[in-house]
Structures are given as C-alpha cells and as structure tokens.
Amino acid sequence: MVVTDCPIYSLHCSSFLRKGKLREYHGPIYWNYGYLPQTWEDPNVEHPDLKVKGDNDPVDVVEIGSRTNLQGEISKVKVLGALAMIDDGELDWKILAIASDDPMASELDSVADVDAKMPGVISGIREWFRWYKTPDGKPLNEFGFDEAPLDQEAALEVISETHDYWKQLRKSKSDDLWVG
C-alpha cells in the first residue's frame, strides 16, 4: 500500500495499517503484489475505451514468479501483459509480470506464454481481484476489454502513459491532489 497524500510515494510502516492494524486480506494471495514507482492513474483522465478514470494510485503489478518477496522488497520485473480492473467505478490497472531472475522468465514473453506454460494463473489473478473485497461488503470488481488480458505491448503503453501522468502530477500545483 502506498501513501498518496504525502509529497512523494511513501512506503513506511503506517502505510501497511488499516484501521490501526496491519492490512490483511481475507484469504491468501498467491503472487507478489506491489506497484510500479513513478506511475500514477490520473483520476481526472477518462480512458477512451473503458469510460472510467484512474484511481489516484500508482499502477499495481502482480509478479507471478516462484519466489515470495519480502514486504517492501524491490524487484526488477519483465512485463508480460495487463488486466484492466474496474474497482468502484475507477480504473485500477494490474500489470502482469515475472521477476527478471525467475527460472521461468526466459520462457515467458507474453500472456499467451503464461496461459500455455502456467495454465490458470491469469484467470486465477482475475478472479482473486474480482472477489477480494466482497468479505467487506463491497461488490465484485469488473474487468474491461471483455475481461481479456492485454498483451505486453499494450501493458508497456499503460506504463508509459501513467509515467507521463506522474511526471505531469509532479509539475502541478493542484490543491486537490497530493504532489511532491
């Protein structure tokens, strides 16, 4: 979790708290889950195809490798694709990636490779994120593009675009948004 009301993306102890306790999910998460620094899903920009705006957070990354990362660990990843999750009417990208040093990294270059060599992983990620907030009484999350994962090229475009939004945000003087 990232604190977005501070001048910079902060990763510190209180950012892991939810209602005074460490943030926990209602079940296990089977992948490493984090975010891409220097990206921002702009809440003022509507996606032309999905007709929803960004969620005011960095872009999330789901790393599907064989090693479990430590909380707060920084990893170099290879981008494979993306899912366009719509959470409470906001766009919340999930970049699908594998750690560059994972034994499977040389075998995976696309979402098609993931489906062929690790069947069920992408659908498992989608379903986990679809349902993970329902124990808190929230509705199921939805996915754009007919729930299909986008390919590597489209995922890299998402990263580039959200990096540009982050650069614009850093230059802005908005009172409505956190800036640093």
C-alpha positions in Angstrom: 0.0 0.0 0.0 1.2 3.5 -0.8 0.5 6.7 1.0 -0.6 9.1 -1.8 -1.5 12.0 0.4 2.2 12.7 1.1 4.6 14.7 -1.2 6.2 11.6 -2.5 5.0 8.0 -2.7 5.9 6.8 0.7 6.4 3.3 1.8 6.5 3.2 5.5 5.1 1.3 8.5 1.8 3.2 8.8 1.1 2.6 5.1 0.6 -1.1 5.9 -2.1 -0.2 8.5 -5.8 -0.4 8.0 -7.9 0.7 10.9 -4.9 0.6 13.2 -3.9 -3.0 12.3 -1.7 -4.5 9.6 -3.5 -4.7 6.4 -4.7 -8.3 5.8 -6.6 -10.0 3.0 -9.4 -12.4 3.8 -7.5 -15.2 2.1 -4.1 -16.0 0.7 -2.7 -14.1 -2.2 -0.6 -16.5 -4.4 1.5 -13.9 -6.2 3.7 -11.0 -5.2 1.7 -7.8 -5.3 3.1 -4.3 -5.4 3.3 -1.2 -7.6 5.4 0.5 -10.2 7.1 3.6 -8.9 6.8 6.8 -10.9 3.4 5.9 -12.3 0.0 7.4 -11.5 -3.5 6.5 -12.6 -4.9 10.0 -13.1 -8.4 10.5 -11.6 -9.0 13.3 -14.0 -8.4 11.4 -17.2 -11.1 9.1 -18.7 -9.9 6.1 -20.5 -11.2 6.4 -24.1 -12.4 2.8 -24.4 -13.4 2.0 -20.8 -15.0 5.3 -20.0 -13.6 5.3 -16.4 -11.0 7.4 -14.7 -7.9 6.4 -12.8 -7.9 5.5 -9.1 -5.3 8.1 -8.0 -2.7 5.4 -7.2 0.4 4.1 -8.8 0.0 1.2 -11.2 -0.2 -2.2 -9.5 2.0 -5.1 -10.5 1.3 -8.8 -9.9 4.5 -10.7 -10.1 3.9 -14.4 -10.9 7.3 -15.9 -10.2 8.2 -18.8 -7.9 9.8 -16.8 -5.1 7.9 -15.0 -2.4 9.2 -11.4 -1.9 9.5 -9.8 1.4 7.1 -6.9 2.2 8.6 -3.7 0.7 11.2 -5.6 -1.4 12.1 -4.0 -4.7 12.3 -6.4 -7.7 13.2 -6.0 -11.4 10.4 -7.5 -13.5 9.7 -8.4 -17.0 6.3 -7.1 -18.2 4.0 -9.7 -19.8 0.6 -8.1 -20.0 -2.1 -6.3 -18.1 -5.6 -6.6 -16.7 -7.9 -3.5 -16.7 -9.7 -3.9 -13.4 -12.6 -1.5 -12.6 -12.9 -1.1 -8.9 -15.8 1.0 -7.6 -16.0 2.8 -11.0 -12.3 3.6 -11.2 -9.6 2.1 -13.4 -7.0 0.1 -11.4 -4.5 -1.5 -13.8 -2.9 -4.8 -12.8 0.4 -5.2 -14.7 1.2 -8.9 -15.1 5.0 -9.6 -14.7 7.6 -12.1 -13.7 10.8 -11.4 -11.8 13.7 -11.0 -14.3 15.7 -13.5 -12.4 13.0 -16.1 -12.0 13.8 -19.5 -13.6 10.6 -19.2 -15.8 11.5 -15.6 -17.0 13.3 -16.9 -20.1 10.3 -19.0 -21.1 7.6 -16.2 -20.7 7.3 -13.3 -23.1 3.6 -12.8 -23.3 0.2 -13.6 -21.7 -0.1 -16.4 -24.3 3.1 -18.0 -22.9 1.7 -17.7 -19.3 -1.5 -19.4 -20.4 0.4 -22.2 -22.1 3.1 -22.8 -19.5 1.3 -21.8 -16.3 -2.4 -22.5 -17.1 -4.9 -20.9 -14.8 -2.6 -18.2 -13.4 -4.1 -15.3 -15.3 -7.7 -16.4 -14.7 -6.7 -17.0 -11.0 -5.4 -13.5 -10.7 -8.5 -12.0 -12.3 -10.8 -14.0 -10.1 -8.9 -13.2 -6.9 -9.1 -9.5 -7.7 -12.8 -9.8 -8.7 -13.7 -11.2 -5.3 -11.2 -9.9 -2.8 -13.2 -7.0 -1.4 -16.6 -8.9 -1.1 -15.9 -10.0 2.5 -16.0 -6.3 3.4 -19.5 -6.0 1.8 -18.2 -4.4 -1.4 -19.4 -5.5 -4.8 -17.5 -7.7 -7.2 -14.8 -5.9 -9.3 -15.2 -5.8 -13.0 -12.6 -6.0 -15.9 -12.5 -4.1 -19.1 -11.8 -5.4 -22.6 -14.2 -8.3 -22.2 -12.0 -9.5 -19.2 -9.2 -10.4 -21.6 -5.6 -9.6 -20.6 -3.9 -7.1 -22.7 -0.6 -8.1 -24.4 2.9 -6.9 -23.5 2.9 -4.0 -26.0 -0.4 -2.6 -24.5 0.9 -3.1 -21.0 4.1 -1.2 -21.8 1.9 1.6 -23.2 -0.1 1.7 -20.0 3.1 2.1 -18.0 4.4 4.8 -20.4 1.2 6.7 -20.2 0.9 6.5 -16.4 4.5 7.5 -16.1 3.7 10.6 -18.1 0.7 11.3 -15.8 3.1 11.0 -12.9 5.5 13.5 -14.4 2.7 15.9 -15.1 1.5 15.5 -11.5 4.9 16.2 -10.1 4.9 19.5 -12.0 1.4 20.6 -11.0 0.3 22.9 -8.2 -3.1 21.3 -7.6 -4.7 21.7 -4.2 -7.0 18.8 -4.9 -4.2 16.2 -5.3 -1.1 15.2 -3.5 2.1 16.4 -5.2 5.7 16.3 -4.3 
